Amino acid sequence: MAEAPRLDDITGLVLAGGRGTRMGGVDKGLLPFRGLPLAQHALQRLAPQVGSCMVNANRHLERYAAFGVPVYPDSLADYAGPLAGFLCGLAHCSTPWLLTVPCDTPLFPHDLAQRLARAAAAENAEIAFAAAPEIDAQGHTRWRDQPVFCLLQASLRPSLLRYTADGGRKIDAWARAQRCISVAFDQPGDDARAFANANTPQELHALENAR
């Protein structure tokens, strides 16, 4: 088994470059959550897990820069989705690994990087993303991959450049063409809301009041 990436081997990236359509078009990463902008909250949760951090944003760059880390916009036009953020992060990543988290999922695990890194090493994977149980509208529990919570090797940038240049925009489709694994977050003590994201004001309010 390969040695797991160390903290200093991983750069963290907070993805805050979306349109925020279901939030009425607001810059979601700047919405308040427990006294901080969502993206800053994510940054503070991510920073202890990695060697350094940066933010991917496409609006209000000066406000994101006030968080004290580098801020980079997409290189792809027209809000091309999370893979545009991945590509942005890889372009500025100086470590062997990049860990991405979205700005709108504020309760993600404090040990996200560690668990993904261990799994990647155990399986000799180039990409490891989270998977968690989810209760659907009928009350049934099902597994759902969370590919925006992604640990990936920085050396994959040429592959992602080719995929996006050909018009590809789906994380799963690109990731599954690499050595990719999904990592179950289903251990005792894991928060069932760890990967719950806020797409609407109501969902954000519910997460803010979760205990």
Secondary structure, 3 states (H helix, E strand, C coil): CCCCCCHHHEEEEEEECCCCHHHCCCCHHHCEECCEEHHHHHHHHHHHHCCEEEEEECCCHHHHHCCCCCEECCCCCCCCCHHHHHHHHHHCCCCCEEEEEECCCCCCCCCHHHHHHHHHHHHCCCEEEEEEEEECCCCCEEEEEEEEEEEEEHHHHHHHHHHHHCCCCCHHHHHCCCCEEEEECCCCCCCCCCCCCCCCHHHHHHHHCCC
